[in-house]
Amino acid sequence: MKDFCVAGFGEVMLRLNPPAKKRFAQGLPGTLEASFGGGEANVCASIAMLGGHSRYLTALPDNPVARAFAAQLRGIGCDVSHIKYTASGRMGVYYAEHGSNMRGSNVIYDRDGSVISLLGAADYNFHSMLTGATHLHLTGITPSLSRNAFEATLAMAKQASAMNITISIDLNYRKKLWNWEPGTAKNALACRCMSEIVPFADVIIGNEEDAADVFGINAPDTAIEAGKLNISGYKSVAAELSSRFPKAKFVAITLRESYSADHNNWGGMLYDCSTRTAHFAPLSAEGVYAPYEIRNIVDRFGGGDSFCAGLIFALNTPELSEPATAIRFAVASSALKHTIATDYNFTSRSEVENLMKGSASGRVQR
């Protein structure tokens, strides 16, 4: 089961949020719930809990908060022995306010001056960090932090490619980031930088709007803000990404239809670049796309990361690696994440497989 080793490189943050679905104006002064989160860390944590071998790569200040994060991830089963600790700098923070009904969720970033945004490519020993890894996962979040973080991410991709390590890249466009080149539009900077990184990807992953935001590739007849998706149109988005980045073997896209902050339809597509075949999940008994209808969402933060983790785990697990099965596993895994508080997907492989088999009633297991 653990013959593969998935490494993830990126920034982890301290996450602070008011209890339940309170607003900051209600919760402060008062107590905030503290946890950890970050795209690549979320993926590594989820893969470990699914039963795979993962290794988290980052740079952090050498202080008790950062060490507490490493201890938690180690306890989950993720290798944290290659984290780089520094005497100066800080851990980034993000404040999360959960939405409800027609009020959307909100994120406030406080990550300027974080260690990973300050260190450049020359500050890491990428070969040592990647030795023993068979898969590297990167996102578009880390290069959005600073020029140094972009250059380090690009150098990591180049090193992994030179070592014949499979690479997955989640486009993960964040419109509140990409501020490090004044005078350049955020999406233009993202396009320029990701156009250097994504050519190394064997697996390209995005949500329903990432390809449009980063590369200007739009799904026809789709109105994302209104929660209306032309599901079949995403095959053309994947085909265009495949054409633009020919190393890619697969393009995966999550498909979220948002009716409210509490009610989303959730599914996904995996496009096999070699056969030009799109596989959708979940499917009805008749074989027609029928997304999970998720009501009373507990926490949608980390939902895309849990999809990435499920897909990577499945593609590296022989009995799950067939594309139609892999996308079913990824979507089921990430659907379950919406029921779990904090960024991490505390879900086991057996729970995912039970949902794939249709066990969605939520009955008590005795």
C-alpha positions in Angstrom: 0.0 0.0 0.0 2.8 2.4 0.8 5.1 1.7 -2.1 4.4 5.2 -3.4 5.4 8.3 -1.6 3.6 11.6 -2.3 5.6 14.8 -1.4 3.9 18.1 -1.2 5.7 21.5 -1.2 4.0 24.7 0.0 3.0 26.9 2.8 1.0 25.9 5.9 -0.8 28.4 8.0 -2.4 28.7 11.4 -6.1 28.8 10.8 -8.3 30.9 13.2 -12.1 30.9 13.0 -15.0 31.8 15.2 -17.0 28.9 16.6 -19.9 27.5 14.6 -20.9 30.0 11.9 -20.4 33.2 13.9 -19.1 36.3 12.3 -15.9 37.9 13.6 -17.9 40.8 14.9 -19.8 38.3 17.1 -16.8 36.2 18.1 -14.3 38.9 19.0 -13.4 39.7 21.7 -13.6 36.1 22.5 -12.2 32.7 21.7 -11.2 31.6 18.2 -10.8 28.0 17.2 -7.2 27.2 16.1 -6.1 24.6 13.6 -3.7 24.3 10.7 -4.3 24.4 7.0 -2.6 24.9 3.6 -3.3 23.4 0.2 -0.3 21.0 0.0 -0.4 20.2 3.7 -4.1 19.3 3.4 -3.2 16.9 0.6 -0.4 15.2 2.5 -2.6 14.8 5.6 -5.4 13.3 3.6 -3.2 10.8 1.7 -1.7 9.6 5.0 -5.2 9.1 6.5 -6.3 7.2 3.4 -3.4 4.8 4.0 -0.8 6.2 1.7 2.7 7.4 2.3 3.2 11.2 2.2 5.9 13.7 3.0 5.3 17.4 3.7 8.0 19.8 2.5 8.0 23.4 3.7 9.9 26.1 5.6 8.8 27.3 9.0 10.1 29.3 11.9 11.6 27.2 14.7 9.1 27.9 17.4 6.5 26.0 19.4 3.6 26.7 17.1 5.4 25.4 14.1 6.6 22.4 16.0 3.0 21.7 17.2 2.0 21.6 13.5 4.7 19.1 12.7 3.8 17.0 15.6 0.2 16.9 14.5 1.1 15.9 11.0 3.5 13.3 12.2 0.8 11.8 14.4 -1.5 11.5 11.3 1.3 9.5 9.7 2.9 12.0 7.4 6.7 12.3 7.1 7.8 15.8 8.4 11.5 15.0 8.7 12.4 17.3 5.7 10.8 20.5 7.0 13.3 23.3 6.9 13.3 25.4 10.2 14.8 28.9 10.4 15.7 31.2 13.2 13.7 34.1 11.8 10.5 34.7 10.0 6.9 33.7 10.8 4.2 31.2 10.1 1.3 32.7 8.1 -2.2 33.0 9.5 -5.6 32.8 7.8 -8.8 33.8 9.4 -11.9 31.9 8.2 -15.4 33.0 8.6 -18.0 30.3 7.6 -20.9 31.4 5.5 -24.5 30.3 5.9 -27.3 30.2 3.4 -27.0 33.2 1.1 -24.0 34.7 3.1 -20.8 33.4 1.6 -17.7 32.3 3.5 -14.8 34.7 3.8 -11.0 34.4 4.2 -8.6 37.0 5.5 -5.0 36.4 4.9 -2.1 37.5 7.2 0.8 35.8 5.6 3.2 38.6 4.5 6.7 37.8 5.7 6.2 34.1 6.2 9.3 32.0 6.0 8.4 30.3 2.8 7.7 33.7 1.1 11.2 34.9 2.1 13.3 31.9 1.2 14.5 31.5 -2.4 15.4 28.4 -4.4 19.0 28.5 -3.3 17.9 28.1 0.4 16.6 24.5 -0.2 18.3 21.2 -1.0 15.5 20.0 -3.4 17.3 16.8 -4.3 17.6 15.7 -0.7 14.0 16.7 0.0 12.7 14.7 -2.9 14.9 11.6 -2.6 12.5 8.6 -2.1 9.5 10.4 -3.3 7.6 9.0 -6.3 5.1 11.9 -6.7 5.3 15.6 -6.1 2.2 17.8 -5.5 2.3 21.5 -6.1 -0.3 24.3 -6.2 -0.7 27.8 -7.6 -1.0 29.1 -4.1 2.7 29.1 -3.1 4.0 30.9 -6.2 1.4 33.6 -5.6 3.0 34.6 -2.3 6.3 36.2 -3.6 8.8 36.1 -6.3 11.0 34.0 -4.1 8.2 31.5 -3.5 7.5 31.3 -7.2 11.1 30.7 -8.1 11.4 28.0 -5.4 8.2 26.2 -6.7 9.5 26.3 -10.2 12.9 25.0 -9.1 11.2 22.2 -7.2 9.2 21.2 -10.3 12.4 21.2 -12.4 14.2 19.0 -9.8 11.3 16.5 -9.6 11.2 16.3 -13.4 14.9 15.7 -13.6 14.4 12.8 -11.0 11.5 11.3 -13.1 9.1 12.0 -10.3 5.4 12.2 -11.3 4.1 15.8 -10.8 0.6 17.0 -10.1 -0.3 20.7 -10.0 -3.5 22.2 -8.7 -4.0 25.6 -10.4 -5.7 27.0 -7.3 -6.1 30.6 -8.3 -6.5 32.9 -5.3 -7.7 36.4 -6.3 -6.7 37.9 -2.9 -3.0 36.9 -3.6 -0.7 37.4 -6.6 0.2 40.9 -5.2 4.0 40.7 -5.5 4.5 42.5 -8.8 3.0 46.0 -8.5 1.6 47.2 -11.8 0.8 43.7 -13.1 -2.7 42.5 -13.1 -3.1 39.5 -10.7 -4.4 37.1 -13.3 -1.7 38.2 -15.8 1.0 37.5 -13.2 -0.6 34.1 -12.4 -0.8 33.2 -16.1 2.8 34.1 -16.7 4.1 32.2 -13.7 1.9 29.2 -14.0 2.8 28.9 -17.7 6.3 28.2 -16.5 5.3 25.7 -13.8 2.5 23.7 -15.4 4.5 22.3 -18.4 6.1 20.0 -15.8 2.7 18.5 -14.7 1.7 14.9 -15.4 -1.7 15.7 -13.7 -3.3 19.1 -13.9 -6.1 19.8 -11.4 -8.4 22.8 -11.1 -11.9 23.8 -10.0 -14.6 25.0 -12.3 -13.1 28.5 -12.7 -9.3 28.1 -12.4 -8.6 27.5 -16.1 -10.6 30.7 -16.9 -8.9 32.8 -14.2 -5.3 31.6 -14.9 -5.3 30.8 -18.6 -8.4 32.4 -20.1 -9.9 29.0 -21.0 -13.7 29.1 -20.4 -16.3 26.5 -20.4 -19.2 27.4 -22.8 -22.6 28.3 -21.4 -21.4 28.4 -17.8 -22.3 31.1 -15.2 -20.2 30.3 -12.1 -21.3 33.1 -9.9 -24.9 32.0 -10.4 -23.9 28.4 -9.7 -24.9 27.2 -13.2 -22.4 24.9 -14.9 -22.5 23.4 -18.3 -20.9 20.1 -17.2 -20.2 18.8 -20.6 -18.4 22.0 -21.5 -15.6 21.1 -19.2 -14.4 18.4 -21.6 -13.4 21.2 -24.0 -11.6 23.0 -21.1 -9.6 19.9 -20.3 -8.8 19.3 -24.0 -7.5 22.8 -24.3 -5.3 22.4 -21.2 -4.1 19.1 -22.6 -3.2 20.7 -25.9 -1.4 23.6 -24.2 0.6 21.4 -21.8 1.3 18.2 -23.7 3.2 16.4 -20.9 -0.1 16.0 -18.9 -1.6 12.5 -18.8 -4.7 13.6 -17.0 -6.7 16.8 -16.4 -9.1 16.8 -13.4 -11.7 19.4 -12.7 -14.0 19.7 -9.7 -17.6 20.7 -10.5 -19.3 22.7 -7.7 -22.8 24.0 -8.2 -23.3 26.4 -5.3 -27.0 27.0 -4.4 -26.0 28.5 -1.0 -23.2 28.4 1.5 -24.9 25.3 3.0 -26.1 23.6 -0.1 -23.7 22.6 -3.0 -23.9 19.9 -5.7 -20.5 18.3 -6.0 -18.8 16.2 -8.7 -15.8 16.0 -10.9 -14.3 15.1 -14.2 -11.1 13.3 -15.1 -10.0 13.7 -18.7 -7.6 11.0 -20.1 -5.3 12.9 -22.4 -4.2 9.8 -24.3 -7.7 8.7 -25.2 -9.3 12.1 -25.1 -12.0 10.6 -22.9 -13.8 12.4 -20.1 -14.9 10.4 -17.1 -17.5 12.1 -14.8 -18.5 11.2 -11.3 -20.7 10.4 -9.5 -23.0 8.6 -11.9 -26.6 7.5 -11.6 -27.6 3.8 -12.0 -28.3 4.7 -15.6 -24.7 6.0 -16.1 -25.7 9.6 -16.2 -23.8 12.3 -14.3 -25.6 12.9 -10.9 -23.6 15.0 -8.5 -23.7 14.5 -4.7 -26.2 16.9 -3.2 -24.5 18.2 -0.1 -26.8 20.0 2.3 -25.9 21.5 5.7 -22.2 21.8 4.8 -20.0 21.6 7.9 -16.8 23.0 6.4 -16.0 23.4 2.7 -12.4 24.7 3.3 -10.0 22.1 2.0 -12.6 20.5 -0.3 -10.5 20.8 -3.4 -7.4 19.6 -1.6 -9.3 16.5 -0.5 -10.2 15.9 -4.1 -6.6 16.2 -5.1 -5.6 13.7 -2.4 -8.2 11.2 -3.3 -7.3 11.4 -7.0 -3.5 11.1 -6.3 -4.1 8.2 -3.9 -6.3 6.4 -6.4 -4.0 6.9 -9.4 -1.2 5.4 -7.3 -3.3 2.4 -6.0 -3.5 -0.3 -8.7 -7.1 -1.5 -7.9 -8.3 2.2 -8.0 -6.2 3.6 -10.8 -8.5 3.0 -13.8 -9.7 6.6 -14.7 -13.4 6.0 -14.2 -12.7 4.5 -10.7 -10.1 7.1 -9.7 -12.5 10.0 -10.3 -15.2 8.3 -8.4 -12.9 7.8 -5.5 -11.7 11.4 -5.6 -15.2 12.9 -5.7 -16.5 10.6 -2.9 -13.5 11.5 -0.7 -14.0 15.2 -1.2 -17.8 15.0 -0.7 -17.1 13.5 2.7 -14.7 16.4 3.5 -17.7 18.8 3.4 -18.9 17.0 6.6 -15.7 17.5 8.6 -14.5 20.7 10.4 -11.1 22.2 9.8 -9.0 21.9 6.6 -8.0 18.2 6.9 -10.1 15.4 5.5 -10.3 13.0 8.5 -11.6 10.2 6.3 -10.5 6.6 5.8 -10.3 4.6 2.6 -13.1 2.3 3.7 -15.4 5.2 4.3 -14.7 6.6 0.8 -15.3 3.2 -0.7 -18.6 2.7 1.2 -19.8 6.0 -0.2 -18.8 4.9 -3.7 -21.0 1.8 -3.1 -23.9 4.0 -2.2 -23.8 4.1 1.6 -24.8 7.7 2.1 -27.5 7.4 4.7 -25.3 8.5 7.6 -26.5 5.7 9.8 -24.7 4.9 13.1 -22.1 2.1 12.6 -22.4 -0.3 15.6 
